[in-house]
Amino acid sequence: MRLTAVPILLALAVPAVAQAPAGDVALLQTLDKVTGRVRGLEAPVGRTVEFGPLSIVARACRKRPPEEPPESSAFLEISERKSADTVNELFKGWMFASTPAVSALEHPVYDVWVIDCRASRTSAPASR
């Protein structure tokens, strides 16, 4: 065997690692504990969406490839508007769809958790 064939054989022996696709819309579920109303909410990455006095910004959204166990996660920043001059940061970090209690928003009135990530309807399909 020639030395030039070794890198090719090594490349064939290493399994390909699937990249987690990035979604550009975080699908969230919200709960108003006072009214008991549950509502779905779409949060496009990088844009602010409102839920009552809460402002939610999804900074990233990731979903595992289909060949791996299902999991979606989103990096969220959630703040609450108390008055025109006062905004309190309530949550900043990753939320996981499979384990919402591990990293949850702690608020007496509102709950927000991640359901899924997806590509926006207006985005073009990724080219390979």
Contacts in CASP RR format, 6 or more apart in sequence:
PFRMAT RR
TARGET T0000
AUTHOR 0000-0000-0000
METHOD contacts of the structure
MODEL  1
MRLTAVPILLALAVPAVAQAPAGDVALLQTLDKVTGRVRGLEAPVGRTVE
FGPLSIVARACRKRPPEEPPESSAFLEISERKSADTVNELFKGWMFASTP
AVSALEHPVYDVWVIDCRASRTSAPASR
18 65 0 8 1.000
18 67 0 8 1.000
18 68 0 8 1.000
19 65 0 8 1.000
20 62 0 8 1.000
20 63 0 8 1.000
20 64 0 8 1.000
20 65 0 8 1.000
21 62 0 8 1.000
21 63 0 8 1.000
21 65 0 8 1.000
21 117 0 8 1.000
22 60 0 8 1.000
22 61 0 8 1.000
22 62 0 8 1.000
22 63 0 8 1.000
22 117 0 8 1.000
23 45 0 8 1.000
23 61 0 8 1.000
23 62 0 8 1.000
23 63 0 8 1.000
23 117 0 8 1.000
23 118 0 8 1.000
23 119 0 8 1.000
24 44 0 8 1.000
24 45 0 8 1.000
24 61 0 8 1.000
24 119 0 8 1.000
24 120 0 8 1.000
24 123 0 8 1.000
25 42 0 8 1.000
25 43 0 8 1.000
25 44 0 8 1.000
25 45 0 8 1.000
25 58 0 8 1.000
25 61 0 8 1.000
25 117 0 8 1.000
25 118 0 8 1.000
25 119 0 8 1.000
25 120 0 8 1.000
26 42 0 8 1.000
26 43 0 8 1.000
26 44 0 8 1.000
26 45 0 8 1.000
26 58 0 8 1.000
26 61 0 8 1.000
26 74 0 8 1.000
26 76 0 8 1.000
26 114 0 8 1.000
26 116 0 8 1.000
26 117 0 8 1.000
27 40 0 8 1.000
27 41 0 8 1.000
27 42 0 8 1.000
27 43 0 8 1.000
27 72 0 8 1.000
27 114 0 8 1.000
27 115 0 8 1.000
27 116 0 8 1.000
27 117 0 8 1.000
27 118 0 8 1.000
28 40 0 8 1.000
28 41 0 8 1.000
28 42 0 8 1.000
28 43 0 8 1.000
28 56 0 8 1.000
28 74 0 8 1.000
28 112 0 8 1.000
28 113 0 8 1.000
28 114 0 8 1.000
28 115 0 8 1.000
29 38 0 8 1.000
29 39 0 8 1.000
29 40 0 8 1.000
29 41 0 8 1.000
29 112 0 8 1.000
29 113 0 8 1.000
29 114 0 8 1.000
29 115 0 8 1.000
30 38 0 8 1.000
30 39 0 8 1.000
30 40 0 8 1.000
30 41 0 8 1.000
30 51 0 8 1.000
30 110 0 8 1.000
30 111 0 8 1.000
30 112 0 8 1.000
31 37 0 8 1.000
31 38 0 8 1.000
31 39 0 8 1.000
31 110 0 8 1.000
31 111 0 8 1.000
31 112 0 8 1.000
32 39 0 8 1.000
32 109 0 8 1.000
32 110 0 8 1.000
33 108 0 8 1.000
33 109 0 8 1.000
33 110 0 8 1.000
33 111 0 8 1.000
34 109 0 8 1.000
39 51 0 8 1.000
40 115 0 8 1.000
41 49 0 8 1.000
41 51 0 8 1.000
41 56 0 8 1.000
41 112 0 8 1.000
42 49 0 8 1.000
43 49 0 8 1.000
43 56 0 8 1.000
43 57 0 8 1.000
43 58 0 8 1.000
43 74 0 8 1.000
43 76 0 8 1.000
44 58 0 8 1.000
44 120 0 8 1.000
45 58 0 8 1.000
45 59 0 8 1.000
45 60 0 8 1.000
45 61 0 8 1.000
46 57 0 8 1.000
46 58 0 8 1.000
46 59 0 8 1.000
47 57 0 8 1.000
47 58 0 8 1.000
48 55 0 8 1.000
48 56 0 8 1.000
48 57 0 8 1.000
49 55 0 8 1.000
49 56 0 8 1.000
49 57 0 8 1.000
50 56 0 8 1.000
51 110 0 8 1.000
51 112 0 8 1.000
52 110 0 8 1.000
53 80 0 8 1.000
53 81 0 8 1.000
53 82 0 8 1.000
54 78 0 8 1.000
54 79 0 8 1.000
54 80 0 8 1.000
54 81 0 8 1.000
54 90 0 8 1.000
54 107 0 8 1.000
54 110 0 8 1.000
54 112 0 8 1.000
55 78 0 8 1.000
55 79 0 8 1.000
55 80 0 8 1.000
55 81 0 8 1.000
55 87 0 8 1.000
56 76 0 8 1.000
56 77 0 8 1.000
56 78 0 8 1.000
56 112 0 8 1.000
57 76 0 8 1.000
57 77 0 8 1.000
57 78 0 8 1.000
58 74 0 8 1.000
58 75 0 8 1.000
58 76 0 8 1.000
59 75 0 8 1.000
59 76 0 8 1.000
59 77 0 8 1.000
60 74 0 8 1.000
60 75 0 8 1.000
61 72 0 8 1.000
61 73 0 8 1.000
61 74 0 8 1.000
61 75 0 8 1.000
61 117 0 8 1.000
62 72 0 8 1.000
62 73 0 8 1.000
62 74 0 8 1.000
62 117 0 8 1.000
63 71 0 8 1.000
63 72 0 8 1.000
63 73 0 8 1.000
63 116 0 8 1.000
63 117 0 8 1.000
63 118 0 8 1.000
64 70 0 8 1.000
64 71 0 8 1.000
64 72 0 8 1.000
70 98 0 8 1.000
71 96 0 8 1.000
71 97 0 8 1.000
71 98 0 8 1.000
72 96 0 8 1.000
72 97 0 8 1.000
72 98 0 8 1.000
72 114 0 8 1.000
72 115 0 8 1.000
72 116 0 8 1.000
72 117 0 8 1.000
73 94 0 8 1.000
73 95 0 8 1.000
73 96 0 8 1.000
73 97 0 8 1.000
73 114 0 8 1.000
73 117 0 8 1.000
74 94 0 8 1.000
74 95 0 8 1.000
74 114 0 8 1.000
74 117 0 8 1.000
75 93 0 8 1.000
75 94 0 8 1.000
76 91 0 8 1.000
76 92 0 8 1.000
76 93 0 8 1.000
76 94 0 8 1.000
76 95 0 8 1.000
76 112 0 8 1.000
76 114 0 8 1.000
77 89 0 8 1.000
77 91 0 8 1.000
77 92 0 8 1.000
77 93 0 8 1.000
78 89 0 8 1.000
78 90 0 8 1.000
78 91 0 8 1.000
78 92 0 8 1.000
78 105 0 8 1.000
78 112 0 8 1.000
79 87 0 8 1.000
79 88 0 8 1.000
79 89 0 8 1.000
79 90 0 8 1.000
80 87 0 8 1.000
80 88 0 8 1.000
80 90 0 8 1.000
80 107 0 8 1.000
81 87 0 8 1.000
82 88 0 8 1.000
90 105 0 8 1.000
90 106 0 8 1.000
90 107 0 8 1.000
91 105 0 8 1.000
91 106 0 8 1.000
91 112 0 8 1.000
93 103 0 8 1.000
94 103 0 8 1.000
95 103 0 8 1.000
95 104 0 8 1.000
95 105 0 8 1.000
95 112 0 8 1.000
95 113 0 8 1.000
95 114 0 8 1.000
96 102 0 8 1.000
96 103 0 8 1.000
96 114 0 8 1.000
97 113 0 8 1.000
97 114 0 8 1.000
97 115 0 8 1.000
97 116 0 8 1.000
100 113 0 8 1.000
100 114 0 8 1.000
104 111 0 8 1.000
104 113 0 8 1.000
105 111 0 8 1.000
105 112 0 8 1.000
105 113 0 8 1.000
119 125 0 8 1.000
END
